[in-house]
Amino acid sequence: MTGSHETFDATAILRRWEASGAVWRVLRRSADQVTIGLYECTGGQEVDRFTATDPALLRFLGDRSSSEDLA
């Protein structure tokens, strides 16, 4: 995903990441853009990251800063 310009469903990616037991974290956030880091199940090493402006993703995230926060 890093550096990729193809279209992707960021919300679906985060849902799958959570379902597999892995961790995601908000690295940067503005009113209309967010950068997400994807981490191993232990929450340790970053595996990938992406930046998105999708309003559906921003709604999905709400005030959460990671997958470890309650939805």
PDB file of N, H, CA, C and O in Angstrom:
ATOM      1  N   MET A   1       0.800  -1.187   0.000  1.00  0.00           N
ATOM      2  CA  MET A   1       0.000   0.000   0.000  1.00  0.00           C
ATOM      3  C   MET A   1       0.851   1.262   0.000  1.00  0.00           C
ATOM      4  O   MET A   1       0.494   2.257  -0.631  1.00  0.00           O
ATOM      5  N   THR A   2       1.958   1.222   0.696  1.00  0.00           N
ATOM      6  H   THR A   2       2.248   0.414   1.208  1.00  0.00           H
ATOM      7  CA  THR A   2       2.808   2.396   0.768  1.00  0.00           C
ATOM      8  C   THR A   2       3.206   2.826  -0.633  1.00  0.00           C
ATOM      9  O   THR A   2       3.730   2.025  -1.407  1.00  0.00           O
ATOM     10  N   GLY A   3       2.960   4.082  -0.958  1.00  0.00           N
ATOM     11  H   GLY A   3       2.534   4.732  -0.329  1.00  0.00           H
ATOM     12  CA  GLY A   3       3.348   4.611  -2.247  1.00  0.00           C
ATOM     13  C   GLY A   3       2.434   4.199  -3.386  1.00  0.00           C
ATOM     14  O   GLY A   3       2.670   4.600  -4.526  1.00  0.00           O
ATOM     15  N   SER A   4       1.416   3.425  -3.126  1.00  0.00           N
ATOM     16  H   SER A   4       1.225   3.099  -2.200  1.00  0.00           H
ATOM     17  CA  SER A   4       0.510   2.951  -4.158  1.00  0.00           C
ATOM     18  C   SER A   4      -0.531   4.009  -4.469  1.00  0.00           C
ATOM     19  O   SER A   4      -1.012   4.708  -3.577  1.00  0.00           O
ATOM     20  N   HIS A   5      -0.880   4.121  -5.762  1.00  0.00           N
ATOM     21  H   HIS A   5      -0.490   3.554  -6.487  1.00  0.00           H
ATOM     22  CA  HIS A   5      -1.888   5.093  -6.178  1.00  0.00           C
ATOM     23  C   HIS A   5      -3.181   4.403  -6.615  1.00  0.00           C
ATOM     24  O   HIS A   5      -4.094   5.065  -7.107  1.00  0.00           O
ATOM     25  N   GLU A   6      -3.269   3.093  -6.442  1.00  0.00           N
ATOM     26  H   GLU A   6      -2.527   2.555  -6.043  1.00  0.00           H
ATOM     27  CA  GLU A   6      -4.482   2.395  -6.844  1.00  0.00           C
ATOM     28  C   GLU A   6      -5.590   2.649  -5.828  1.00  0.00           C
ATOM     29  O   GLU A   6      -5.337   2.947  -4.661  1.00  0.00           O
ATOM     30  N   THR A   7      -6.826   2.521  -6.307  1.00  0.00           N
ATOM     31  H   THR A   7      -7.032   2.278  -7.255  1.00  0.00           H
ATOM     32  CA  THR A   7      -7.977   2.728  -5.448  1.00  0.00           C
ATOM     33  C   THR A   7      -8.147   1.534  -4.521  1.00  0.00           C
ATOM     34  O   THR A   7      -8.017   0.388  -4.952  1.00  0.00           O
ATOM     35  N   PHE A   8      -8.439   1.797  -3.247  1.00  0.00           N
ATOM     36  H   PHE A   8      -8.545   2.728  -2.898  1.00  0.00           H
ATOM     37  CA  PHE A   8      -8.660   0.721  -2.304  1.00  0.00           C
ATOM     38  C   PHE A   8      -9.708   1.166  -1.297  1.00  0.00           C
ATOM     39  O   PHE A   8      -9.934   2.360  -1.103  1.00  0.00           O
ATOM     40  N   ASP A   9     -10.340   0.198  -0.663  1.00  0.00           N
ATOM     41  H   ASP A   9     -10.157  -0.773  -0.821  1.00  0.00           H
ATOM     42  CA  ASP A   9     -11.351   0.465   0.361  1.00  0.00           C
ATOM     43  C   ASP A   9     -10.664   0.410   1.714  1.00  0.00           C
ATOM     44  O   ASP A   9     -10.492  -0.664   2.290  1.00  0.00           O
ATOM     45  N   ALA A  10     -10.274   1.573   2.219  1.00  0.00           N
ATOM     46  H   ALA A  10     -10.414   2.446   1.751  1.00  0.00           H
ATOM     47  CA  ALA A  10      -9.501   1.654   3.448  1.00  0.00           C
ATOM     48  C   ALA A  10     -10.275   1.112   4.643  1.00  0.00           C
ATOM     49  O   ALA A  10      -9.689   0.474   5.517  1.00  0.00           O
ATOM     50  N   THR A  11     -11.571   1.355   4.692  1.00  0.00           N
ATOM     51  H   THR A  11     -12.047   1.873   3.982  1.00  0.00           H
ATOM     52  CA  THR A  11     -12.380   0.853   5.805  1.00  0.00           C
ATOM     53  C   THR A  11     -12.381  -0.671   5.806  1.00  0.00           C
ATOM     54  O   THR A  11     -12.258  -1.287   6.865  1.00  0.00           O
ATOM     55  N   ALA A  12     -12.517  -1.283   4.641  1.00  0.00           N
ATOM     56  H   ALA A  12     -12.617  -0.783   3.781  1.00  0.00           H
ATOM     57  CA  ALA A  12     -12.496  -2.748   4.540  1.00  0.00           C
ATOM     58  C   ALA A  12     -11.141  -3.297   4.973  1.00  0.00           C
ATOM     59  O   ALA A  12     -11.067  -4.341   5.622  1.00  0.00           O
ATOM     60  N   ILE A  13     -10.080  -2.597   4.617  1.00  0.00           N
ATOM     61  H   ILE A  13     -10.140  -1.749   4.091  1.00  0.00           H
ATOM     62  CA  ILE A  13      -8.739  -3.035   5.017  1.00  0.00           C
ATOM     63  C   ILE A  13      -8.629  -3.044   6.535  1.00  0.00           C
ATOM     64  O   ILE A  13      -8.133  -4.009   7.115  1.00  0.00           O
ATOM     65  N   LEU A  14      -9.090  -1.972   7.185  1.00  0.00           N
ATOM     66  H   LEU A  14      -9.494  -1.188   6.713  1.00  0.00           H
ATOM     67  CA  LEU A  14      -8.998  -1.912   8.645  1.00  0.00           C
ATOM     68  C   LEU A  14      -9.886  -2.956   9.310  1.00  0.00           C
ATOM     69  O   LEU A  14      -9.500  -3.539  10.323  1.00  0.00           O
ATOM     70  N   ARG A  15     -11.060  -3.198   8.759  1.00  0.00           N
ATOM     71  H   ARG A  15     -11.374  -2.725   7.935  1.00  0.00           H
ATOM     72  CA  ARG A  15     -11.946  -4.234   9.322  1.00  0.00           C
ATOM     73  C   ARG A  15     -11.288  -5.613   9.222  1.00  0.00           C
ATOM     74  O   ARG A  15     -11.326  -6.390  10.175  1.00  0.00           O
ATOM     75  N   ARG A  16     -10.687  -5.914   8.074  1.00  0.00           N
ATOM     76  H   ARG A  16     -10.656  -5.283   7.299  1.00  0.00           H
ATOM     77  CA  ARG A  16      -9.998  -7.210   7.905  1.00  0.00           C
ATOM     78  C   ARG A  16      -8.798  -7.297   8.844  1.00  0.00           C
ATOM     79  O   ARG A  16      -8.537  -8.347   9.429  1.00  0.00           O
ATOM     80  N   TRP A  17      -8.073  -6.195   8.984  1.00  0.00           N
ATOM     81  H   TRP A  17      -8.286  -5.341   8.508  1.00  0.00           H
ATOM     82  CA  TRP A  17      -6.896  -6.162   9.850  1.00  0.00           C
ATOM     83  C   TRP A  17      -7.313  -6.474  11.282  1.00  0.00           C
ATOM     84  O   TRP A  17      -6.684  -7.290  11.955  1.00  0.00           O
ATOM     85  N   GLU A  18      -8.389  -5.814  11.750  1.00  0.00           N
ATOM     86  H   GLU A  18      -8.901  -5.151  11.203  1.00  0.00           H
ATOM     87  CA  GLU A  18      -8.912  -6.066  13.104  1.00  0.00           C
ATOM     88  C   GLU A  18      -9.365  -7.513  13.251  1.00  0.00           C
ATOM     89  O   GLU A  18      -9.055  -8.169  14.246  1.00  0.00           O
ATOM     90  N   ALA A  19     -10.105  -8.012  12.251  1.00  0.00           N
ATOM     91  H   ALA A  19     -10.357  -7.480  11.443  1.00  0.00           H
ATOM     92  CA  ALA A  19     -10.648  -9.377  12.318  1.00  0.00           C
ATOM     93  C   ALA A  19      -9.544 -10.423  12.418  1.00  0.00           C
ATOM     94  O   ALA A  19      -9.743 -11.490  12.999  1.00  0.00           O
ATOM     95  N   SER A  20      -8.382 -10.115  11.851  1.00  0.00           N
ATOM     96  H   SER A  20      -8.220  -9.248  11.379  1.00  0.00           H
ATOM     97  CA  SER A  20      -7.274 -11.072  11.900  1.00  0.00           C
ATOM     98  C   SER A  20      -6.482 -10.961  13.207  1.00  0.00           C
ATOM     99  O   SER A  20      -5.539 -11.717  13.439  1.00  0.00           O
ATOM    100  N   GLY A  21      -6.882 -10.001  14.062  1.00  0.00           N
ATOM    101  H   GLY A  21      -7.648  -9.386  13.874  1.00  0.00           H
ATOM    102  CA  GLY A  21      -6.205  -9.841  15.340  1.00  0.00           C
ATOM    103  C   GLY A  21      -5.017  -8.896  15.298  1.00  0.00           C
ATOM    104  O   GLY A  21      -4.324  -8.721  16.301  1.00  0.00           O
ATOM    105  N   ALA A  22      -4.778  -8.286  14.141  1.00  0.00           N
ATOM    106  H   ALA A  22      -5.341  -8.428  13.326  1.00  0.00           H
ATOM    107  CA  ALA A  22      -3.663  -7.345  14.013  1.00  0.00           C
ATOM    108  C   ALA A  22      -4.092  -5.957  14.499  1.00  0.00           C
ATOM    109  O   ALA A  22      -5.266  -5.730  14.792  1.00  0.00           O
ATOM    110  N   VAL A  23      -3.142  -5.043  14.580  1.00  0.00           N
ATOM    111  H   VAL A  23      -2.188  -5.226  14.341  1.00  0.00           H
ATOM    112  CA  VAL A  23      -3.368  -3.726  15.164  1.00  0.00           C
ATOM    113  C   VAL A  23      -3.151  -2.643  14.107  1.00  0.00           C
ATOM    114  O   VAL A  23      -2.209  -2.718  13.317  1.00  0.00           O
ATOM    115  N   TRP A  24      -4.020  -1.646  14.099  1.00  0.00           N
ATOM    116  H   TRP A  24      -4.785  -1.585  14.740  1.00  0.00           H
ATOM    117  CA  TRP A  24      -3.781  -0.443  13.292  1.00  0.00           C
ATOM    118  C   TRP A  24      -3.773   0.758  14.228  1.00  0.00           C
ATOM    119  O   TRP A  24      -4.424   0.750  15.272  1.00  0.00           O
ATOM    120  N   ARG A  25      -3.030   1.788  13.843  1.00  0.00           N
ATOM    121  H   ARG A  25      -2.501   1.795  12.995  1.00  0.00           H
ATOM    122  CA  ARG A  25      -2.947   3.010  14.643  1.00  0.00           C
ATOM    123  C   ARG A  25      -2.992   4.233  13.740  1.00  0.00           C
ATOM    124  O   ARG A  25      -2.420   4.231  12.650  1.00  0.00           O
ATOM    125  N   VAL A  26      -3.674   5.278  14.200  1.00  0.00           N
ATOM    126  H   VAL A  26      -4.138   5.280  15.086  1.00  0.00           H
ATOM    127  CA  VAL A  26      -3.672   6.554  13.501  1.00  0.00           C
ATOM    128  C   VAL A  26      -2.327   7.223  13.790  1.00  0.00           C
ATOM    129  O   VAL A  26      -1.976   7.463  14.945  1.00  0.00           O
ATOM    130  N   LEU A  27      -1.587   7.518  12.735  1.00  0.00           N
ATOM    131  H   LEU A  27      -1.871   7.323  11.797  1.00  0.00           H
ATOM    132  CA  LEU A  27      -0.282   8.155  12.882  1.00  0.00           C
ATOM    133  C   LEU A  27      -0.388   9.671  12.751  1.00  0.00           C
ATOM    134  O   LEU A  27       0.293  10.413  13.459  1.00  0.00           O
ATOM    135  N   ARG A  28      -1.245  10.120  11.843  1.00  0.00           N
ATOM    136  H   ARG A  28      -1.797   9.517  11.268  1.00  0.00           H
ATOM    137  CA  ARG A  28      -1.506  11.550  11.639  1.00  0.00           C
ATOM    138  C   ARG A  28      -2.959  11.714  11.255  1.00  0.00           C
ATOM    139  O   ARG A  28      -3.538  10.872  10.569  1.00  0.00           O
ATOM    140  N   ARG A  29      -3.542  12.819  11.710  1.00  0.00           N
ATOM    141  H   ARG A  29      -3.072  13.504  12.267  1.00  0.00           H
ATOM    142  CA  ARG A  29      -4.953  13.068  11.394  1.00  0.00           C
ATOM    143  C   ARG A  29      -5.160  14.561  11.212  1.00  0.00           C
ATOM    144  O   ARG A  29      -4.647  15.374  11.980  1.00  0.00           O
ATOM    145  N   SER A  30      -5.924  14.908  10.176  1.00  0.00           N
ATOM    146  H   SER A  30      -6.341  14.248   9.551  1.00  0.00           H
ATOM    147  CA  SER A  30      -6.385  16.278   9.987  1.00  0.00           C
ATOM    148  C   SER A  30      -7.887  16.195   9.754  1.00  0.00           C
ATOM    149  O   SER A  30      -8.468  15.112   9.843  1.00  0.00           O
ATOM    150  N   ALA A  31      -8.510  17.302   9.463  1.00  0.00           N
ATOM    151  H   ALA A  31      -8.039  18.181   9.391  1.00  0.00           H
ATOM    152  CA  ALA A  31      -9.965  17.313   9.278  1.00  0.00           C
ATOM    153  C   ALA A  31     -10.408  16.434   8.111  1.00  0.00           C
ATOM    154  O   ALA A  31     -11.509  15.884   8.142  1.00  0.00           O
ATOM    155  N   ASP A  32      -9.570  16.293   7.085  1.00  0.00           N
ATOM    156  H   ASP A  32      -8.675  16.740   7.061  1.00  0.00           H
ATOM    157  CA  ASP A  32      -9.995  15.555   5.893  1.00  0.00           C
ATOM    158  C   ASP A  32      -9.011  14.486   5.425  1.00  0.00           C
ATOM    159  O   ASP A  32      -9.149  13.970   4.316  1.00  0.00           O
ATOM    160  N   GLN A  33      -8.023  14.147   6.248  1.00  0.00           N
ATOM    161  H   GLN A  33      -7.911  14.566   7.149  1.00  0.00           H
ATOM    162  CA  GLN A  33      -7.028  13.150   5.849  1.00  0.00           C
ATOM    163  C   GLN A  33      -6.488  12.427   7.072  1.00  0.00           C
ATOM    164  O   GLN A  33      -6.369  13.005   8.153  1.00  0.00           O
ATOM    165  N   VAL A  34      -6.163  11.148   6.881  1.00  0.00           N
ATOM    166  H   VAL A  34      -6.260  10.680   6.003  1.00  0.00           H
ATOM    167  CA  VAL A  34      -5.611  10.359   7.984  1.00  0.00           C
ATOM    168  C   VAL A  34      -4.527   9.434   7.444  1.00  0.00           C
ATOM    169  O   VAL A  34      -4.635   8.908   6.336  1.00  0.00           O
ATOM    170  N   THR A  35      -3.480   9.244   8.245  1.00  0.00           N
ATOM    171  H   THR A  35      -3.392   9.671   9.145  1.00  0.00           H
ATOM    172  CA  THR A  35      -2.438   8.267   7.925  1.00  0.00           C
ATOM    173  C   THR A  35      -2.517   7.171   8.972  1.00  0.00           C
ATOM    174  O   THR A  35      -2.470   7.428  10.175  1.00  0.00           O
ATOM    175  N   ILE A  36      -2.637   5.942   8.485  1.00  0.00           N
ATOM    176  H   ILE A  36      -2.675   5.734   7.507  1.00  0.00           H
ATOM    177  CA  ILE A  36      -2.814   4.767   9.335  1.00  0.00           C
ATOM    178  C   ILE A  36      -1.588   3.872   9.221  1.00  0.00           C
ATOM    179  O   ILE A  36      -1.096   3.620   8.121  1.00  0.00           O
ATOM    180  N   GLY A  37      -1.099   3.395  10.355  1.00  0.00           N
ATOM    181  H   GLY A  37      -1.498   3.600  11.249  1.00  0.00           H
ATOM    182  CA  GLY A  37      -0.041   2.395  10.376  1.00  0.00           C
ATOM    183  C   GLY A  37      -0.643   1.036  10.681  1.00  0.00           C
ATOM    184  O   GLY A  37      -1.492   0.913  11.564  1.00  0.00           O
ATOM    185  N   LEU A  38      -0.208   0.018   9.957  1.00  0.00           N
ATOM    186  H   LEU A  38       0.482   0.118   9.240  1.00  0.00           H
ATOM    187  CA  LEU A  38      -0.671  -1.356  10.165  1.00  0.00           C
ATOM    188  C   LEU A  38       0.451  -2.126  10.846  1.00  0.00           C
ATOM    189  O   LEU A  38       1.590  -2.129  10.379  1.00  0.00           O
ATOM    190  N   TYR A  39       0.115  -2.781  11.958  1.00  0.00           N
ATOM    191  H   TYR A  39      -0.811  -2.778  12.338  1.00  0.00           H
ATOM    192  CA  TYR A  39       1.117  -3.433  12.802  1.00  0.00           C
ATOM    193  C   TYR A  39       0.831  -4.924  12.965  1.00  0.00           C
ATOM    194  O   TYR A  39      -0.290  -5.391  12.762  1.00  0.00           O
ATOM    195  N   GLU A  40       1.878  -5.651  13.337  1.00  0.00           N
ATOM    196  H   GLU A  40       2.788  -5.272  13.502  1.00  0.00           H
ATOM    197  CA  GLU A  40       1.740  -7.076  13.629  1.00  0.00           C
ATOM    198  C   GLU A  40       0.728  -7.277  14.753  1.00  0.00           C
ATOM    199  O   GLU A  40       0.369  -6.327  15.449  1.00  0.00           O
ATOM    200  N   CYS A  41       0.276  -8.500  14.926  1.00  0.00           N
ATOM    201  H   CYS A  41       0.568  -9.272  14.360  1.00  0.00           H
ATOM    202  CA  CYS A  41      -0.710  -8.828  15.962  1.00  0.00           C
ATOM    203  C   CYS A  41      -0.257  -8.422  17.360  1.00  0.00           C
ATOM    204  O   CYS A  41      -1.085  -8.124  18.221  1.00  0.00           O
ATOM    205  N   THR A  42       1.031  -8.409  17.582  1.00  0.00           N
ATOM    206  H   THR A  42       1.703  -8.650  16.882  1.00  0.00           H
ATOM    207  CA  THR A  42       1.556  -8.018  18.885  1.00  0.00           C
ATOM    208  C   THR A  42       1.528  -6.508  19.081  1.00  0.00           C
ATOM    209  O   THR A  42       1.733  -6.017  20.191  1.00  0.00           O
ATOM    210  N   GLY A  43       1.273  -5.770  17.997  1.00  0.00           N
ATOM    211  H   GLY A  43       1.106  -6.169  17.095  1.00  0.00           H
ATOM    212  CA  GLY A  43       1.288  -4.316  18.053  1.00  0.00           C
ATOM    213  C   GLY A  43       2.697  -3.763  17.934  1.00  0.00           C
ATOM    214  O   GLY A  43       2.907  -2.554  18.034  1.00  0.00           O
ATOM    215  N   GLY A  44       3.658  -4.641  17.721  1.00  0.00           N
ATOM    216  H   GLY A  44       3.489  -5.624  17.640  1.00  0.00           H
ATOM    217  CA  GLY A  44       5.061  -4.244  17.678  1.00  0.00           C
ATOM    218  C   GLY A  44       5.481  -3.568  16.393  1.00  0.00           C
ATOM    219  O   GLY A  44       5.393  -2.346  16.277  1.00  0.00           O
ATOM    220  N   GLN A  45       5.933  -4.337  15.435  1.00  0.00           N
ATOM    221  H   GLN A  45       6.005  -5.330  15.529  1.00  0.00           H
ATOM    222  CA  GLN A  45       6.534  -3.803  14.222  1.00  0.00           C
ATOM    223  C   GLN A  45       5.489  -3.356  13.204  1.00  0.00           C
ATOM    224  O   GLN A  45       4.504  -4.051  12.959  1.00  0.00           O
ATOM    225  N   GLU A  46       5.723  -2.179  12.615  1.00  0.00           N
ATOM    226  H   GLU A  46       6.524  -1.614  12.814  1.00  0.00           H
ATOM    227  CA  GLU A  46       4.850  -1.687  11.546  1.00  0.00           C
ATOM    228  C   GLU A  46       5.095  -2.506  10.292  1.00  0.00           C
ATOM    229  O   GLU A  46       6.237  -2.731   9.889  1.00  0.00           O
ATOM    230  N   VAL A  47       3.989  -2.954   9.676  1.00  0.00           N
ATOM    231  H   VAL A  47       3.062  -2.771  10.004  1.00  0.00           H
ATOM    232  CA  VAL A  47       4.054  -3.761   8.470  1.00  0.00           C
ATOM    233  C   VAL A  47       3.857  -2.884   7.233  1.00  0.00           C
ATOM    234  O   VAL A  47       4.506  -3.090   6.208  1.00  0.00           O
ATOM    235  N   ASP A  48       2.958  -1.907   7.339  1.00  0.00           N
ATOM    236  H   ASP A  48       2.430  -1.740   8.173  1.00  0.00           H
ATOM    237  CA  ASP A  48       2.638  -1.039   6.211  1.00  0.00           C
ATOM    238  C   ASP A  48       1.950   0.204   6.747  1.00  0.00           C
ATOM    239  O   ASP A  48       1.640   0.291   7.935  1.00  0.00           O
ATOM    240  N   ARG A  49       1.714   1.160   5.869  1.00  0.00           N
ATOM    241  H   ARG A  49       1.966   1.090   4.904  1.00  0.00           H
ATOM    242  CA  ARG A  49       0.952   2.360   6.228  1.00  0.00           C
ATOM    243  C   ARG A  49       0.313   2.931   4.971  1.00  0.00           C
ATOM    244  O   ARG A  49       0.775   2.679   3.859  1.00  0.00           O
ATOM    245  N   PHE A  50      -0.743   3.694   5.156  1.00  0.00           N
ATOM    246  H   PHE A  50      -1.118   3.898   6.060  1.00  0.00           H
ATOM    247  CA  PHE A  50      -1.375   4.372   4.038  1.00  0.00           C
ATOM    248  C   PHE A  50      -2.003   5.675   4.517  1.00  0.00           C
ATOM    249  O   PHE A  50      -2.294   5.845   5.701  1.00  0.00           O
ATOM    250  N   THR A  51      -2.204   6.584   3.577  1.00  0.00           N
ATOM    251  H   THR A  51      -1.967   6.446   2.616  1.00  0.00           H
ATOM    252  CA  THR A  51      -2.868   7.851   3.831  1.00  0.00           C
ATOM    253  C   THR A  51      -4.132   7.879   2.977  1.00  0.00           C
ATOM    254  O   THR A  51      -4.099   7.523   1.799  1.00  0.00           O
ATOM    255  N   ALA A  52      -5.238   8.300   3.571  1.00  0.00           N
ATOM    256  H   ALA A  52      -5.264   8.589   4.528  1.00  0.00           H
ATOM    257  CA  ALA A  52      -6.513   8.308   2.854  1.00  0.00           C
ATOM    258  C   ALA A  52      -7.328   9.547   3.213  1.00  0.00           C
ATOM    259  O   ALA A  52      -7.148  10.154   4.268  1.00  0.00           O
ATOM    260  N   THR A  53      -8.222   9.896   2.305  1.00  0.00           N
ATOM    261  H   THR A  53      -8.369   9.403   1.448  1.00  0.00           H
ATOM    262  CA  THR A  53      -9.123  11.031   2.509  1.00  0.00           C
ATOM    263  C   THR A  53     -10.583  10.601   2.440  1.00  0.00           C
ATOM    264  O   THR A  53     -11.475  11.448   2.416  1.00  0.00           O
ATOM    265  N   ASP A  54     -10.833   9.312   2.408  1.00  0.00           N
ATOM    266  H   ASP A  54     -10.107   8.623   2.428  1.00  0.00           H
ATOM    267  CA  ASP A  54     -12.179   8.755   2.266  1.00  0.00           C
ATOM    268  C   ASP A  54     -13.052   9.140   3.458  1.00  0.00           C
ATOM    269  O   ASP A  54     -12.733   8.781   4.591  1.00  0.00           O
ATOM    270  N   PRO A  55     -14.156   9.870   3.222  1.00  0.00           N
ATOM    271  CA  PRO A  55     -15.051  10.258   4.317  1.00  0.00           C
ATOM    272  C   PRO A  55     -15.609   9.055   5.089  1.00  0.00           C
ATOM    273  O   PRO A  55     -15.836   9.147   6.295  1.00  0.00           O
ATOM    274  N   ALA A  56     -15.829   7.927   4.400  1.00  0.00           N
ATOM    275  H   ALA A  56     -15.645   7.852   3.420  1.00  0.00           H
ATOM    276  CA  ALA A  56     -16.337   6.725   5.081  1.00  0.00           C
ATOM    277  C   ALA A  56     -15.300   6.220   6.091  1.00  0.00           C
ATOM    278  O   ALA A  56     -15.663   5.775   7.180  1.00  0.00           O
ATOM    279  N   LEU A  57     -14.032   6.286   5.740  1.00  0.00           N
ATOM    280  H   LEU A  57     -13.737   6.648   4.855  1.00  0.00           H
ATOM    281  CA  LEU A  57     -12.974   5.879   6.662  1.00  0.00           C
ATOM    282  C   LEU A  57     -12.927   6.811   7.864  1.00  0.00           C
ATOM    283  O   LEU A  57     -12.812   6.352   9.000  1.00  0.00           O
ATOM    284  N   LEU A  58     -13.015   8.109   7.623  1.00  0.00           N
ATOM    285  H   LEU A  58     -13.109   8.481   6.700  1.00  0.00           H
ATOM    286  CA  LEU A  58     -12.981   9.074   8.723  1.00  0.00           C
ATOM    287  C   LEU A  58     -14.152   8.855   9.676  1.00  0.00           C
ATOM    288  O   LEU A  58     -13.998   8.992  10.889  1.00  0.00           O
ATOM    289  N   ARG A  59     -15.331   8.512   9.130  1.00  0.00           N
ATOM    290  H   ARG A  59     -15.456   8.400   8.144  1.00  0.00           H
ATOM    291  CA  ARG A  59     -16.496   8.200   9.983  1.00  0.00           C
ATOM    292  C   ARG A  59     -16.250   6.911  10.766  1.00  0.00           C
ATOM    293  O   ARG A  59     -16.562   6.842  11.955  1.00  0.00           O
ATOM    294  N   PHE A  60     -15.698   5.898  10.115  1.00  0.00           N
ATOM    295  H   PHE A  60     -15.444   5.954   9.150  1.00  0.00           H
ATOM    296  CA  PHE A  60     -15.399   4.622  10.764  1.00  0.00           C
ATOM    297  C   PHE A  60     -14.443   4.823  11.940  1.00  0.00           C
ATOM    298  O   PHE A  60     -14.628   4.229  13.002  1.00  0.00           O
ATOM    299  N   LEU A  61     -13.430   5.654  11.749  1.00  0.00           N
ATOM    300  H   LEU A  61     -13.280   6.136  10.885  1.00  0.00           H
ATOM    301  CA  LEU A  61     -12.451   5.906  12.804  1.00  0.00           C
ATOM    302  C   LEU A  61     -13.042   6.682  13.966  1.00  0.00           C
ATOM    303  O   LEU A  61     -12.733   6.406  15.125  1.00  0.00           O
ATOM    304  N   GLY A  62     -13.895   7.656  13.659  1.00  0.00           N
ATOM    305  H   GLY A  62     -14.147   7.880  12.717  1.00  0.00           H
ATOM    306  CA  GLY A  62     -14.435   8.500  14.712  1.00  0.00           C
ATOM    307  C   GLY A  62     -13.296   9.126  15.503  1.00  0.00           C
ATOM    308  O   GLY A  62     -12.392   9.726  14.922  1.00  0.00           O
ATOM    309  N   ASP A  63     -13.333   8.990  16.822  1.00  0.00           N
ATOM    310  H   ASP A  63     -14.067   8.503  17.294  1.00  0.00           H
ATOM    311  CA  ASP A  63     -12.295   9.536  17.683  1.00  0.00           C
ATOM    312  C   ASP A  63     -11.225   8.508  18.054  1.00  0.00           C
ATOM    313  O   ASP A  63     -10.300   8.811  18.808  1.00  0.00           O
ATOM    314  N   ARG A  64     -11.356   7.295  17.523  1.00  0.00           N
ATOM    315  H   ARG A  64     -12.108   7.049  16.911  1.00  0.00           H
ATOM    316  CA  ARG A  64     -10.389   6.248  17.878  1.00  0.00           C
ATOM    317  C   ARG A  64      -9.006   6.573  17.350  1.00  0.00           C
ATOM    318  O   ARG A  64      -8.860   7.150  16.272  1.00  0.00           O
ATOM    319  N   SER A  65      -7.997   6.201  18.110  1.00  0.00           N
ATOM    320  H   SER A  65      -8.115   5.732  18.985  1.00  0.00           H
ATOM    321  CA  SER A  65      -6.625   6.386  17.668  1.00  0.00           C
ATOM    322  C   SER A  65      -5.964   5.056  17.307  1.00  0.00           C
ATOM    323  O   SER A  65      -4.855   5.039  16.772  1.00  0.00           O
ATOM    324  N   SER A  66      -6.648   3.928  17.599  1.00  0.00           N
ATOM    325  H   SER A  66      -7.549   3.941  18.033  1.00  0.00           H
ATOM    326  CA  SER A  66      -6.127   2.619  17.220  1.00  0.00           C
ATOM    327  C   SER A  66      -7.238   1.583  17.267  1.00  0.00           C
ATOM    328  O   SER A  66      -8.331   1.841  17.769  1.00  0.00           O
ATOM    329  N   SER A  67      -6.937   0.413  16.735  1.00  0.00           N
ATOM    330  H   SER A  67      -6.048   0.204  16.326  1.00  0.00           H
ATOM    331  CA  SER A  67      -7.900  -0.698  16.775  1.00  0.00           C
ATOM    332  C   SER A  67      -8.094  -1.196  18.190  1.00  0.00           C
ATOM    333  O   SER A  67      -9.038  -1.935  18.466  1.00  0.00           O
ATOM    334  N   GLU A  68      -7.217  -0.800  19.082  1.00  0.00           N
ATOM    335  H   GLU A  68      -6.450  -0.199  18.857  1.00  0.00           H
ATOM    336  CA  GLU A  68      -7.321  -1.223  20.480  1.00  0.00           C
ATOM    337  C   GLU A  68      -8.333  -0.381  21.270  1.00  0.00           C
ATOM    338  O   GLU A  68      -8.716  -0.742  22.383  1.00  0.00           O
ATOM    339  N   ASP A  69      -8.764   0.758  20.677  1.00  0.00           N
ATOM    340  H   ASP A  69      -8.452   1.051  19.774  1.00  0.00           H
ATOM    341  CA  ASP A  69      -9.809   1.577  21.292  1.00  0.00           C
ATOM    342  C   ASP A  69     -11.168   0.937  21.013  1.00  0.00           C
ATOM    343  O   ASP A  69     -11.353   0.300  19.976  1.00  0.00           O
ATOM    344  N   LEU A  70     -12.107   1.104  21.926  1.00  0.00           N
ATOM    345  H   LEU A  70     -11.956   1.622  22.768  1.00  0.00           H
ATOM    346  CA  LEU A  70     -13.442   0.570  21.699  1.00  0.00           C
ATOM    347  C   LEU A  70     -14.145   1.347  20.606  1.00  0.00           C
ATOM    348  O   LEU A  70     -14.038   2.571  20.529  1.00  0.00           O
ATOM    349  N   ALA A  71     -14.863   0.630  19.766  1.00  0.00           N
ATOM    350  H   ALA A  71     -14.950  -0.364  19.828  1.00  0.00           H
ATOM    351  CA  ALA A  71     -15.609   1.282  18.682  1.00  0.00           C
ATOM    352  C   ALA A  71     -16.864   1.936  19.194  1.00  0.00           C
ATOM    353  O   ALA A  71     -17.612   2.530  18.417  1.00  0.00           O
TER     354      ALA A  71
END
